Amino acid sequence: MTKTRFAPSPTGYVHIGNVRTALFNALLAKHDKGIFLLRIEDTDQNRSEETYAEQLQHDLLWLGLAWQEGPGVGGDQVPYFQSQRQSIYAQYYQQLEEAKHVYPCFCSDQELAIARKLQLSSGKPPRYQGTCRQLSAEQIKQKIEQGLKPTLRFRVPDSQVIEFNDFVRGPQRFQSNEIGDFVIRRGDGTAAFFFCNAIDDAVMKVTHVLRGEDHLTNTPRQLMILQALGLPFPQYGHMALIVGPDGAPLSKRHGSRNIKELKQLGFLPQAIINYLGRLGHYYPDNSYMDLTQLATNFSVSALGSAPARYDQEQLLYWQKQAVQHLDESSLWDWLGAEVQQLIPTTAKNLFIQTIKANITFPTDALHWAKIFFTDLHYSAESSAILKQADAKLFETAITVLAQAGTDFKALSNAVSQQLNIKGKALFQPLRVALTGELHGPEMGHIVELLGKDKIHARLTAASEIK
């Protein structure tokens, strides 16, 4: 059975790149009728915060990305917070120590930094030089007695080729001599990413690891660890990262926001998943789809190897699509209390019908609610248009209103015939007189929503602008 996972570090609010990784893993599992697992990788005690872990779970559920194994759900490999799994990692450290695959390293951060600087200055790739690799048992004992707290390094085999087939990028090949011995346990005793990430994927029986290409060079290290422990390998796939329009790594200056911010702005979860589902993945069908449809049509063969460019306009396009696909009850809830309080109960359905095609966010709906249900004030631009209108336009409209009522077609036809005007000269002044705006919802809905008395008052006010 296919089992995918999303394994974030709770060091900040979950952002677009994180969510796309979660989405693609959820879609792959759902497509194969498998399991989507959530694991919280919180071994970095200095940066991990419980608040972030709680928020990312809330964000995933809001997006519809429920996990079948993990925090709050359970599974065969509890707990699913890595900070609570140190005793499990200790067993594997011991196994590696007994097989001489690891050794303690007493090099300080300063010493390592100097060594890296010297290597770079001489044109060599920075990697650990094996300073502590040949320490004797007596030397190790002396250093520990001095109070030094060593890291634990994995002893990378010499002159080996590490190969695997990346299910996104194809065959991959690495030379062990270019990697260097790496830390699997920090000086404070906590597990390093290379180690606990690989161990948990194996013991949790993850079959497919789909992650960003920035993790590609981690894979040979993790394969060596798993091989040394005799643990099973998952299949690895590394997808292209998201970049801004300028090709630089995606950041806030490109308009990118975290999921919490997008929700606060009024973005719908359906909009986000429809956009991200196509960001680095090709769907022949470019129509709006729910999560099940996205999963049914998901394929790892459709994942692109080129960087995925973030496009704010495309996100807004899918937001508009998502709004149009909301049912009336869901749309009403989404509009929020500030809008709801302005709308009379009897006008609720007509208001939704009137504004639905013209809104992208609840703030748009609030704008129209104030226009329809509070006093109207004309801007300088609107006043200029009203002044330029035919001198008899509004007086004639008021007269016709008595017979036409809230039938805008009848009202506009009568005014057109009596004054022999049509097109923009007719419709723009009427729209501005009734809404103060040059563009907006269909006039037929507007006049019905305003009602005869309010139309009369606004036409009168428009006629008095000189």
N, C-alpha and C positions, 0 to 999 in steps of 0.2 A: 504493500500500500504506500502511495506517495505521502510523505510527510515533509512539509516545509516549515520554516520558522522565521520569525522576526525577533531579533535579539538586540534591542537598543540599549544604549547606556543612558541612564537618567541624569544627564548633566546639563539639560536645558529643555526648552519646549520643543516638541516634535515639529519639524519643518517639512517643506515640500519633498526634499530628497529622501528623508526618512520614510515619509508616508508612501511614496512611490514604491520603495522597497517592500514595505508591508503589503501594499496593494497587490503587487505582482506575485508575491509569495502566497497571499490569500487566494488570488485568482488561479494560480497553478494548482494549489491543493483542491480547490473547489471544482476545477475542470476535471481532475482525476478522481473526484469523490474521495479525497484523502483527508489529511489532518493538517490544520494550520496551528502551529505552536507559537506561543509568546513566552520569551525568556528575558528576564531583566538582568543585564550585565552591569552590576553595580559594584564591582570589585575596586574601582577607583574611589576610595573613601573620601578623598579630599574634594572631589567634584560632584559625586553622586548625591542626589537629594530625594527624599521620599516624596516631596511635593511634585517633582518632575515625573516620578514613576507613576503617581496617581493620575496626573494630568494626561500622560501619554495613553494610559489605559482608557480614560474617559474619551480622549480624542478618537482612538481607534473604534470604540463602540459607537460614537456619534457618526462616524463615517460608514458604519455598517460592517466593519472588519472584525467580527467576533472570532475569537480563537477557541479551538476545541480542546486545547491542552495548555495549561499555564496558570498564572495567578488567578485566584477566585474560581477556577474551574477544576483544577487538580489534574491528576494523571499518574502514570506509573513511576515517574521520576521526580516527585516532589522533594525539596522545594524548588521553585522556579526563579528564585532570586539568587544570583551567584554568591552574594555575600553570605548566604546561609548554607553554602555547599562546600565550605573549606575542608571539612572532614573527608569528603569524597575525593577532593583533589589530593589530599595528603596521602591517600592510599596509592595513587598513581605516581606521586613523587617518590615514594618509597620503592615502588617497583622499578622505576627508572634508576634510582640510586643503586639498588642491588645489582642491576645489570650494567652499571658503569656508563650509562648514557648521559649522565649529568655530572656537574661538579660545582662546588661553591666558588663564587667570584667575589673578591674583596675590593675590586677597583672602585674608586670613588667617582662620583659624577664629574668632578673636575678633571680627573685623570682621563676619563673616557672622552671628555670634550676636547682636551688637548690632543689626544691621539687622533680623533676624527679630523681636527683642523690640520694636523700635519699630513694626514693621508690626502685630504682634498688639495692641499697646497702642492703636493707632489704628483697630482693627477691620478691618484688611486681612488677607487670606490671606498667609502667609509665602512669598515666592518671590524668587528672585534678581533684583536690580534692574538688572542689565546694566552694572555698574560698569566692567568691563574690556572691554566689547563693542566699543568704538570706539578702543581703543588703537592707535596707529600702529606701524609696523614699528620705528621708531627707539625709541619708548617701551618696546616689548617687549624690544628688544635691551638697553637700559639696565638694565632690571629683572633680566634674566637675568645680566648682567655683575655685578650687585650680589649675586649668589648666590641669588636667589629662585628657588624651584622651583614653576612654575605647575601648576595642574590644567588639564585640557582640557575646555572646556564646549561642549555642542552648542547651536548657534544655532537656537532654536525659531522657526519662521516666525510672522509676525504674522497675527492675524485669520484663522486657519484652523480648520476643524472636522475633528476626527478621529473617524471613525465605524467601528465594526466590530460584527459580530454575535457576541455571546458565546453559545457553544453550551449554556451552562447558564442564563444570566441574560437572554438575549435581546439586542435592539439596545442599543448603548451609544454615547454621544455626548459628546465633550469639546471644549472651547474652548482653542486653543493659548495664547491670551492669559492664561489662568488657570494655566498650567503654569510658565513661566519657564525660562530656560536652565539646563541641568543638567549635572553633571560626568559625563564618560564615561571619563576617565583621572585617577587620583589623582596627587598631587604626587610620590609615589615611583615613578611610572611604571606601576603596576599598573592593570588594567582595573576599572572600577566595574561593579557588578551590572547596571545598565540595559543597558550596552553588551555585555559578553561573553556575557551570558545570551541576548540577542537574536541576536548574531552566530552563536553556536554552534547555536542552534535552526535558524537558516537554513542554515548550511553542512552541518549534520548531517542536513538534510532531515527534521526533525521536522514531522509533519503536524498533531498535536494537542497543545496545551499545556493540561493540566488541572492547576490549582493553586488555592491558597486565595484567598479574596476580598480578602485583605490586599494581593494583588498587582494588583488591578484597576486602580488608578491608575498602575501602572507600564506598563501596556499601551500607552496612547497615546504615551508616550515611545519605547517600543521600536518601535512602528509607524513613527514619524517617522525613526528611525535606519535601519531597513530600507528605507524608501522612498527616503531620501537615497542609499543605497548600491545601490539597484536589486536588492535581495535579496528572495527570496520570503517571504511571511508564513505562519506556521502559523495554524491555527484556535485561538482562545483560549477557554477555559472556566474560570470562577471559581466554585468551590463554597464553600458556607457553612463557617465555621470551627467547631471543636468548642468548646463552652463547658461549664462546670460546671453542676450542678443549680440554682445560684443565678443563672445567666445570665452570670456573669463569665468571662473567658478561662480556659480549663482550666489548672490548675496542680496542684502536689503536694498542696495543701491539700484538693483534691477527690478525692484518692486516686490521681491519675494517676502512673504510673511509666514510666520508659523501658523499652525492649524488653529490654535486658540485665538489668534488675531483675526484670521479669516472668518471664523465663526462669529466673533464680535462684530465684524463689519457686515454680517448678514449673508455671507456666502452659504449656499446649500451644500450638504455633503454629496448629493448626487452630482452637482456641478464639478466638484473637486475630483471625484473618482472618474467621471467621464473625461475630464481633461487629462489627468495623470495616466489613465489607462492608455492613452494615445501618445504619451510623452516618452518616446523611445520604444514603442510597440506599435506595429501596424495592424489596423483593423480595416478590412476591405469595406465593411459597412460603417459609414461615418455618421449614422443616425444615433440619436440619443438612446442609451441602453441602461437598464438597471444592472445591479451587481451580478445577478444570475446570468444575464445575457452576456455581460463582459467576460465572465468566467467560461461560459460555453464556447465563446469564440477566441479565447486566449490560447496562444501557442508560443512556446519558447523559440520556435524557428522564426517568429515574427519580431523578436527582439533585435533592435539595431545595435551595431557596433560603433556607429558614429555618435559623438556627443549630442545629447538631446537639448535643444534650445528652448528655454523658457519664454513663453509669449503671453503677456498679460492680456492682450486682446482676445486670444483664444480662450483663456480662462473666463473672461467676461462673456464670450459667446456661449459657453456651456452653462454659465450661470443663468443667462436668459432662457436657454432651453429648459433648464431645470425648473425655473419659475413657471413656464408654460405647461409643464407636465405635472405640477402640483394639483391635487384635487382641492376643491373649495375650502374644505375644513382645514387641511394642512396649510394652505395659503393664508387663511385667516389667522391661524396660530403663529405663523412665521412673521406676520406683519407687526405683531407685538402690541402691548397695552396702550402705548401712546397713540397709535393709529386707531385702535379699537374704541378708545374712549371718545373719539371725535365723530364716530359714525353712528347715526341713529339705527336702532335695531331693524326698523322697516327698510332701511336703505342698504343694509349689509350686502345682500346678494348683487344688487345693481351696481354698487360701488366696485365690487370685485370684478364684475363683468366689464365695467367701464375702464378700469386702470390696468388690468392684468397684462395686456399686451404692451404697456408703456412703462413698466417698472423693471428694475434689475435688483434693487435692494429695498428694504423696508423704508429707508429714508426717502425714496422716490414716492412711495405710497403716502408717506406723511406729508410730503409736499402737495400732493393732489388732495388729500383729505382737508388740509388747511384751505386750499382754494375753494373747494366745494362747500365746506361747512363752517368757515369763519369769514369775517369781513374781507372783502377783496380790495387790495391797494394796487394801483397801476404804477409800474416803473416808468422812468423817463422814456424808455424805448417804446413801451406800450402806449403811453400818452401821445407820443408823436404819431403813431399809426392811427390812433383814434381821431386826432386832429385832421389828418390828411384824408379821412374817409369822406364819402359823399355826404353833403350837408344834411340830406333828408334820410340817410340810411337808417339811423337808429329810431327816428320818429316814425318812419314807415314800419319798421320792425315791431315797434310797440303797438301800433294800430293793428297790424296783422296778427299779433300774438293773441288777441282776443278770440279770433276764430281758429287759428292754427294750434294754439296751445303748445304742448310739448312734442309736436310732430315737426321735427326740424326740416324735413324735406318739404313739407307744405309751407312752412314759414319762409324758407329761403327761396322757394319757387315764386311765392307771391311777391316778395321784395324785389326779386330779379325782374319780374314782369312789369311791376309798377315803375321801377327806376331805370330799367333797361341796363342793368349792370350784371356782370357774372364773373366767374373765376376768382382770382385772387382779390380783386377789388371788392367782391362781395363777401367771400368766406373769411378772409383774414381779419377784417375789422370785427366781424361777428364773433369769431373765436376769441380775439383779444378782449372784446367787451365782456364776454361771459367768463373768461378764465384768467385774463392778464398774460397769457402765453401765446407765442406764435405757433407752437406745435403741441400736439397732445392726443388724447383719446378721440374716438369718433364723436362728432358733434351730435349725432342722434342720441347716443348714450348720455352725453353731457347735459343736454336740455332736459332729458327725462329725469336725470338725477337732481338737477337744480330745482325743477318745478316752476310752475308758471309765475308765482309771486316773486321768486328770486331772480328769474330771468327779466321780469319787468323792472325790478329795482336796478339791476346791473345795466340794462339798456338805457335806463334813464340817467344813471350816473355817467355812462359813456357819452351820452348826448350833451352833457353839461360841460365836458372838457373842451376848452377853447384855446 
